[in-house]
Amino acid sequence: MRLYFVRHGIAEDGNGIDDFQRKLTKEGVEQMRTCAKVMAKLKIKPVRIYSSPRVRARQTADIIGEALGVQVEAREEVGYEFSTEAVASLINGLPDDAEVMFVGHEPSFSETVGTLVGGGKVMMKKGGLARVDVFSREPLRGVLIWLIAPRVFGTLA
């Protein structure tokens, strides 16, 4: 199974705005369109895209979903408390050859990816993408195949 982790794009400052309602900036929208274009070129085709319900993550997921032709499902499990347990629950019942994408936040994304690959340190930048290939479901473990920093997408596009 291939798991993809996308940290939301650049969002509005949190000053005076309810955190749940923070939107992507114009730069963040463009960043994610570029990211989605590269994902399509890479032929990433998840059977599911799970997003945090927070506006900036959902906007990010919707941009990607549109580019890849995949419906997005908002799930609270992909919010701030995201974990390997949430991943295991959301992929339960899917075939071993499935691709699944998660769109969410820090610090839980870096921590979850790090745990999945054996406790290594991982840093997910805004608009970054990680791929983990699962080799065990019990316990859930995988190998970090790549981690793409957002600035690389501009070059790849």
Contact map, one row per residue, 1 for C-alpha under 8 A:
1110000000000000000000000000000000000000000000000000000000000000000000000000000000000000000000111111000000000000000000000000000000001110000000000000000000000
1111000000000000000000000000000000000000000000000000000000000000000000000000000000000000000000001111000000000000000000000000000000111100000000000000000000000
1111100000000000000000000000000000000000000000000000000000000000000000000000000000000000000000000011110000000000000000000000000000111100000000000000000000000
0111110000000000000000000000000000000000000000000000000000000000000000000000000000000000000000000011110000000000000000000000000011110000000000000000000000000
0011111000000000000000000000000000000000000000000000000000000000000000000000000000000000000000000000111100001000100000000000000011100000000000000000000000000
0001111100000000000000000000000000000000000000000000000000000000000000000000000000000000000000000000111100000000000000000000001111000000000000000000000000000
0000111110000000000000000000000000000000000000000000000010000000000000000000000000000000000000000000001111001000000000000001111110000000000000000000000000000
0000011111100000000000000000000000000000000000000000000110011000000000000000000000000000000000000000001110000000000000000000011100000000000000000000000000000
0000001111100000000000010001101100000000000000000000000110010000000000000000000000000000000000000000000000000000000000000000011000000000000000000000000000000
0000000111110000000000011011101000000000000000000000000000000000000000000000000000000000000000000000000000000000000000000000011000000000000000000000000000000
0000000111111000000001111001000000000000000000000000000100000000000000000000000000000000000000000000000000000000000000000000000000000000000000000000000000000
0000000001111100000001111000000000000000000000000000000000000000000000000000000000000000000000000000000000000000000000000000000000000000000000000000000000000
0000000000111110100001000000000000000000000000000000000000000000000000000000000000000000000000000000000000000000000000000000000000000000000000000000000000000
0000000000011111111001000000000000000000000000000000000000000000000000000000000000000000000000000000000000000000000000000000000000000000000000000000000000000
0000000000001111100000000000000000000000000000000000000000000000000000000000000000000000000000000000000000000000000000000000000000000000000000000000000000000
0000000000000111110000000000000000000000000000000000000000000000000000000000000000000000000000000000000000000000000000000000000000000000000000000000000000000
0000000000001111111011000000000000000000000000000000000000000000000000000000000000000000000000000000000000000000000000000000000000000000000000000000000000000
0000000000000101111111000000000000000000000000000000000000000000000000000000000000000000000000000000000000000000000000000000000000000000000000000000000000000
0000000000000100111111000000000000000000000000000000010000000000000000000000000000000000000000000000000000000000000000000000000000000000000000000000000000000
0000000000000000011111000000000000000000000000000000011000000000000000000000000000000000000000000000000000000000000000000000000000000000000000000000000000000
0000000000000000111111100000000000000000000000000000011100000000000000000000000000000000000000000000000000000000000000000000000000000000000000000000000000000
0000000000111100111111110000000000000000000000000000011100000000000000000000000000000000000000000000000000000000000000000000000000000000000000000000000000000
0000000000110000000011111000000000000000000000000000001100100000000000000000000000000000000000000000000000000000000000000000000000000000000000000000000000000
0000000011110000000001111111100000000000000000000000001100110000000000000000000000000000000000000000000000000000000000000000000000000000000000000000000000000
0000000001110000000000111111100000000000000000000000000000000000000000000000000000000000000000000000000000000000000000000000000000000000000000000000000000000
0000000000000000000000011111110000000000000000000000000000000000000000000000000000000000000000000000000000000000000000000000000000000000000000000000000000000
0000000001000000000000011111111000000000000000000000000000000000000000000000000000000000000000000000000000000000000000000000000000000000000000000000000000000
0000000011100000000000011111111100000000000000000000000000000000000000000000000000000000000000000000000000000000000000000000001000000000000000000000000000000
0000000011000000000000011111111110000000000000000000000000010000000000000000000000000000000000000000000000000000000000000000000000000000000000000000000000000
0000000000000000000000000111111111000000000000000000000000000000000000000000000000000000000000000000000000000000000000000000000000000000000000000000000000000
0000000011000000000000000011111111100000000000000000000000000000000000000000000000000000000000000000000000000000000000000000001000000000000000000000010000000
0000000010000000000000000001111111110000000000000000000000010011000000000000000000000000000000000000000000000000000000000000001000000000000000000000000000000
0000000000000000000000000000111111111000000000000000000000000011000000000000000000000000000000000000000000000000000000000000000000000000000000000000000000000
0000000000000000000000000000011111111100000000000000000000000000000000000000000000000000000000000000000000000000000000000000000000000000000000000000000011001
0000000000000000000000000000001111111110000000000000000000000001000000000000000000000000000000000000000000000000000000000000001000000000000000000000010011001
0000000000000000000000000000000111111111000000000000000000000011001100000000000000000000000000000000000000000000000000000000000000000000000000000000000000000
0000000000000000000000000000000011111111100000000000000000000000001000000000000000000000000000000000000000000000000000000000000000000000000000000000000000001
0000000000000000000000000000000001111111110000000000000000000000000000000000000000000000000000000000000000000000000000000000000000000000000000000000000010011
0000000000000000000000000000000000111111111100000000000000000000000100000000000000000000000000000000000000000000000000000000000000000000000000000000000000000
0000000000000000000000000000000000011111111110000000000000000000001100000000000000000000000000000000000000000000000000000000000000000000000000000000000000000
0000000000000000000000000000000000001111111100000000000000000000000000000000000000000000000000000000000000000000000000000000000000000000000000000000000000000
0000000000000000000000000000000000000111111100000000000000000000000000000000000000000000000000000000000000000000000000000000000000000000000000000000000000000
0000000000000000000000000000000000000011111110000000000000000000000000000000000000000000000000000000000000000000000000000000000000000000000000000000000000000
0000000000000000000000000000000000000011111111000000000000000000000100000000000000000000000000000010000000000000000000000000000000000000000000000000000000000
0000000000000000000000000000000000000001001111100000000000000000000101000000000000000000000000000010000000000000000000000000000000000000000000000000000000000
0000000000000000000000000000000000000000000111111000000000000000000001000000000000000000000000000111100000000000000000000000000000000000000000000000000000000
0000000000000000000000000000000000000000000011111000000000000000000001000000000000000000000000000111000000000000000000000000000000000000000000000000000000000
0000000000000000000000000000000000000000000001111100000000000000000001111000000000000000000000000011100000000000000000000000000000000000000000000000000000000
0000000000000000000000000000000000000000000001111110000000001000100001111000000000000000000000000001111000000000000000000000000000000000000000000000000000000
0000000000000000000000000000000000000000000000011111000000001000000000011110010000000000000000000001111000000000000000000000000000000000000000000000000000000
0000000000000000000000000000000000000000000000001111100011001000000000011110011000000000000000000000011100000000000000000000000000000000000000000000000000000
0000000000000000000000000000000000000000000000000111110011000000000000000111111000000000000000000000001110000000000000000000000000000000000000000000000000000
0000000000000000000000000000000000000000000000000011111011000000000000000111011000000000000000000000000000000000000000000000000000000000000000000000000000000
0000000000000000001111000000000000000000000000000001111111000000000000000000001000000000000000000000000000000000000000000000000000000000000000000000000000000
0000000000000000000111110000000000000000000000000000111111100000000000000000000000000000000000000000000000000000000000000000000000000000000000000000000000000
0000000110100000000011110000000000000000000000000000011111110000000000000000000000000000000000000000000000000000000000000000000000000000000000000000000000000
0000001110000000000000000000000000000000000000000011111111111000000000000000000000000000000000000000001110000000000000000000000000000000000000000000000000000
0000000000000000000000000000000000000000000000000011111111111100000000000100000000000000000000000000001000000000000000000000000000000000000000000000000000000
0000000000000000000000110000000000000000000000000000001111111110000000000000000000000000000000000000000000000000000000000000000000000000000000000000000000000
0000000110000000000000010000100100000000000000000000000111111111000000000000000000000000000000000000001000000000000000000000000000000000000000000000000000000
0000000100000000000000000000000000000000000000001110000011111111100000010000000000000000000000000000001000000000000000000000000000000000000000000000000000000
0000000000000000000000000000000000000000000000000000000001111111110000110000000000000000000000000000000000000000000000000000000000000000000000000000000000000
0000000000000000000000000000000110010000000000000000000000111111111000000000000000000000000000000000000000000000000000000000000000000000000000000000000000000
0000000000000000000000000000000110110000000000000000000000011111111100000000000000000000000000000000000000000000000000000000000000000000000000000000000000000
0000000000000000000000000000000000000000000000001000000000001111111111110000000000000000000000000000000000000000000000000000000000000000000000000000000000000
0000000000000000000000000000000000000000000000000000000000000111111111100000000000000000000000000000000000000000000000000000000000000000000000000000000000000
0000000000000000000000000000000000011001000000000000000000000011111111000000000000000000000000000000000000000000000000000000000000000000000000000000000000000
0000000000000000000000000000000000010011000110000000000000000001111111000000000000000000000000000000000000000000000000000000000000000000000000000000000000000
0000000000000000000000000000000000000000000000000000000000000000111111100000000000000000000000000000000000000000000000000000000000000000000000000000000000000
0000000000000000000000000000000000000000000011111000000000000000111111110000000000000000000000000000000000000000000000000000000000000000000000000000000000000
0000000000000000000000000000000000000000000000011000000000000100110011111000000000000000000000000000000000000000000000000000000000000000000000000000000000000
0000000000000000000000000000000000000000000000011110000000001100100001111100000000000000000000000000000000000000000000000000000000000000000000000000000000000
0000000000000000000000000000000000000000000000011110000000000000000000111110000000000000000000000000000000000000000000000000000000000000000000000000000000000
0000000000000000000000000000000000000000000000000111100001000000000000011111000000000000000000000000000000000000000000000000000000000000000000000000000000000
0000000000000000000000000000000000000000000000000111100000000000000000001111111000000000000000000000000000000000000000000000000000000000000000000000000000000
0000000000000000000000000000000000000000000000000001100000000000000000000111111000000000000000000000000000000000000000000000000000000000000000000000000000000
0000000000000000000000000000000000000000000000000001000000000000000000000011111111000100000000000000000000000000000000000000000000000000000000000000000000000
0000000000000000000000000000000000000000000000000111100000000000000000000011111111000100000000000000011100000000000000000000000000000000000000000000000000000
0000000000000000000000000000000000000000000000000011110000000000000000000011111111000000000000000000000110000000000000000000000000000000000000000000000000000
0000000000000000000000000000000000000000000000000000000000000000000000000000111111000000000000000000000111110000000000000000000000000000000000000000000000000
0000000000000000000000000000000000000000000000000000000000000000000000000000111111100000000000000000000000010000000000000000000000000000000000000000000000000
0000000000000000000000000000000000000000000000000000000000000000000000000000111111110110000000000000000000011001000000000000000000000000000000000000000000000
0000000000000000000000000000000000000000000000000000000000000000000000000000000011111110000000000000000000011011000000000000000000000000000000000000000000000
0000000000000000000000000000000000000000000000000000000000000000000000000000000001111111000000000000000000000001001100000000000000000000000100000000000000000
0000000000000000000000000000000000000000000000000000000000000000000000000000000000111111100000000000000000000000000000000000000000000000000000000000000000000
0000000000000000000000000000000000000000000000000000000000000000000000000000110001111111110000000000000000000000000000000000000000000000000000000000000000000
0000000000000000000000000000000000000000000000000000000000000000000000000000000001111111111000000000000000000000000000000000000000000000000000000000000000000
0000000000000000000000000000000000000000000000000000000000000000000000000000000000011111111100000000000000000000000000000000000000000000100100000000000000000
0000000000000000000000000000000000000000000000000000000000000000000000000000000000001111111100000000000000000000000000000000000000000000000000000000000000000
0000000000000000000000000000000000000000000000000000000000000000000000000000000000000111111100000000000000000000000000000000000000000000000000000000000000000
0000000000000000000000000000000000000000000000000000000000000000000000000000000000000011111111000001000000000000000000000000000000000000000000000000000000000
0000000000000000000000000000000000000000000000000000000000000000000000000000000000000001111111000000000000000000000000000000000000000000000000000000000000000
0000000000000000000000000000000000000000000000000000000000000000000000000000000000000000001111100000000000000000000000000000000000000000000000000000000000000
0000000000000000000000000000000000000000000000000000000000000000000000000000000000000000001111110100000000000000000000000000000000000000000000000000000000000
1000000000000000000000000000000000000000000000000000000000000000000000000000000000000000000011111100000000000000000000000000000000000000000000000000000000000
1000000000000000000000000000000000000000000000000000000000000000000000000000000000000000000001111100000000000000000000000000000000000000000000000000000000000
1100000000000000000000000000000000000000000000000000000000000000000000000000000000000000000000111110000000000000000000000000000000000000000000000000000000000
1100000000000000000000000000000000000000000001100000000000000000000000000000000000000000000001111111000000000000000000000000000000000000000000000000000000000
1111000000000000000000000000000000000000000111110000000000000000000000000000000000000000000000001111100000000000000000000000000000000000000000000000000000000
1111000000000000000000000000000000000000000001111100000000000000000000000000000000000000001000000111110000000000000000000000000000000000000000000000000000000
0011110000000000000000000000000000000000000001011100000000000000000000000000000000000000000000000011111000000000000000000000000000000000000000000000000000000
0011110000000000000000000000000000000000000000001110000000000000000000000000010000000000000000000001111100000000000000000000000000000000000000000000000000000
0000111100000000000000000000000000000000000000001111000011011000000000000000010000000000000000000000111110000000000000000000000000000000000000000000000000000
0000111100000000000000000000000000000000000000000011000010000000000000000000011100000000000000000000011111001000000000000000000000000000000000000000000000000
0000001100000000000000000000000000000000000000000001000010000000000000000000001100000000000000000000001111111000000000000000000000000000000000000000000000000
0000001000000000000000000000000000000000000000000000000000000000000000000000000100000000000000000000000111111100000000000001000000000000000000000000000000000
0000000000000000000000000000000000000000000000000000000000000000000000000000000100000000000000000000000011111110000000000000000000000000000000000000000000000
0000000000000000000000000000000000000000000000000000000000000000000000000000000111100000000000000000000011111111000000000000000000000000000000000000000000000
0000101000000000000000000000000000000000000000000000000000000000000000000000000001100000000000000000000111111111100000000001000000000000000000000000000000000
0000000000000000000000000000000000000000000000000000000000000000000000000000000000000000000000000000000001111111110000001111000000000000000000000000000000000
0000000000000000000000000000000000000000000000000000000000000000000000000000000000100000000000000000000000111111111000001100000000000000000000000000000000000
0000000000000000000000000000000000000000000000000000000000000000000000000000000001110000000000000000000000011111111100000000000000000000000000000000000000000
0000100000000000000000000000000000000000000000000000000000000000000000000000000000000000000000000000000000001111111110000100000000010000000000000000000000000
0000000000000000000000000000000000000000000000000000000000000000000000000000000000000000000000000000000000000111111111111100000000000000000000000000000000000
0000000000000000000000000000000000000000000000000000000000000000000000000000000000010000000000000000000000000011111111110000000000000000000010000000000000000
0000000000000000000000000000000000000000000000000000000000000000000000000000000000010000000000000000000000000001111111100000000000010000000111100000000000000
0000000000000000000000000000000000000000000000000000000000000000000000000000000000000000000000000000000000000000111111110000000000010000000011110000000000000
0000000000000000000000000000000000000000000000000000000000000000000000000000000000000000000000000000000000000000011111110000000000000000000011000000000000000
0000000000000000000000000000000000000000000000000000000000000000000000000000000000000000000000000000000000000000011111111000000000000000000000000000000000000
0000000000000000000000000000000000000000000000000000000000000000000000000000000000000000000000000000000000000000011011111100000000000000000000000000000000000
0000000000000000000000000000000000000000000000000000000000000000000000000000000000000000000000000000000000000110010000111110000000000000000000000000000000000
0000000000000000000000000000000000000000000000000000000000000000000000000000000000000000000000000000000000000110110000011111000000000000000000000000000000000
0000000000000000000000000000000000000000000000000000000000000000000000000000000000000000000000000000000000000100000000001111100000000000000000000000000000000
0000001000000000000000000000000000000000000000000000000000000000000000000000000000000000000000000000000001001100000000000111110111000000000000000000100000000
0000001000000000000000000000000000000000000000000000000000000000000000000000000000000000000000000000000000000000000000000011111100000000000000000000110000000
0000001111000000000000000000000000000000000000000000000000000000000000000000000000000000000000000000000000000000000000000001111100000000000000000000010000000
0000011111000000000000000001001100100000000000000000000000000000000000000000000000000000000000000000000000000000000000000000111110000000000000000000110000000
0000011100000000000000000000000000000000000000000000000000000000000000000000000000000000000000000000000000000000000000000001111111000000000000000011110000000
0001111000000000000000000000000000000000000000000000000000000000000000000000000000000000000000000000000000000000000000000001001111100000000000000011110000000
0001110000000000000000000000000000000000000000000000000000000000000000000000000000000000000000000000000000000000000000000001000111110000000000011111000000000
0111100000000000000000000000000000000000000000000000000000000000000000000000000000000000000000000000000000000000000000000000000011111000000000011110000000000
0111000000000000000000000000000000000000000000000000000000000000000000000000000000000000000000000000000000000000100110000000000001111100000001111100000000000
1110000000000000000000000000000000000000000000000000000000000000000000000000000000000000000000000000000000000000000000000000000000111110000001111000000000000
1110000000000000000000000000000000000000000000000000000000000000000000000000000000000000000000000000000000000000000000000000000000011111100111100000000000000
1000000000000000000000000000000000000000000000000000000000000000000000000000000000000000000000000000000000000000000000000000000000001111100111100000000000000
0000000000000000000000000000000000000000000000000000000000000000000000000000000000000000000000000000000000000000000000000000000000000111111111000000000000000
0000000000000000000000000000000000000000000000000000000000000000000000000000000000000001000000000000000000000000000000000000000000000111111110000000000000000
0000000000000000000000000000000000000000000000000000000000000000000000000000000000000000000000000000000000000000000000000000000000000001111110000000000000000
0000000000000000000000000000000000000000000000000000000000000000000000000000000000000000000000000000000000000000000000000000000000000001111110000000000000000
0000000000000000000000000000000000000000000000000000000000000000000000000000000000010001000000000000000000000000000100000000000000000111111111000000000000000
0000000000000000000000000000000000000000000000000000000000000000000000000000000000000000000000000000000000000000001111000000000000000111111111100000000000000
0000000000000000000000000000000000000000000000000000000000000000000000000000000000000000000000000000000000000000000111000000000000011111000111110000000000000
0000000000000000000000000000000000000000000000000000000000000000000000000000000000000000000000000000000000000000000110000000000000011110000011111000000000000
0000000000000000000000000000000000000000000000000000000000000000000000000000000000000000000000000000000000000000000010000000000001111000000001111110000000000
0000000000000000000000000000000000000000000000000000000000000000000000000000000000000000000000000000000000000000000000000000000001111000000000111110000000000
0000000000000000000000000000000000000000000000000000000000000000000000000000000000000000000000000000000000000000000000000000000001110000000000011111000000000
0000000000000000000000000000000000000000000000000000000000000000000000000000000000000000000000000000000000000000000000000000000111100000000000011111100000000
0000000000000000000000000000000000000000000000000000000000000000000000000000000000000000000000000000000000000000000000000000000111000000000000000111110110000
0000000000000000000000000000000000000000000000000000000000000000000000000000000000000000000000000000000000000000000000000001101110000000000000000011111110000
0000000000000000000000000000001000100000000000000000000000000000000000000000000000000000000000000000000000000000000000000000111110000000000000000001111111000
0000000000000000000000000000000000000000000000000000000000000000000000000000000000000000000000000000000000000000000000000000000000000000000000000000111111100
0000000000000000000000000000000000000000000000000000000000000000000000000000000000000000000000000000000000000000000000000000000000000000000000000001111111110
0000000000000000000000000000000001100100000000000000000000000000000000000000000000000000000000000000000000000000000000000000000000000000000000000001111111111
0000000000000000000000000000000001100000000000000000000000000000000000000000000000000000000000000000000000000000000000000000000000000000000000000000011111111
0000000000000000000000000000000000000000000000000000000000000000000000000000000000000000000000000000000000000000000000000000000000000000000000000000001111111
0000000000000000000000000000000000000100000000000000000000000000000000000000000000000000000000000000000000000000000000000000000000000000000000000000000111111
0000000000000000000000000000000001101100000000000000000000000000000000000000000000000000000000000000000000000000000000000000000000000000000000000000000011111
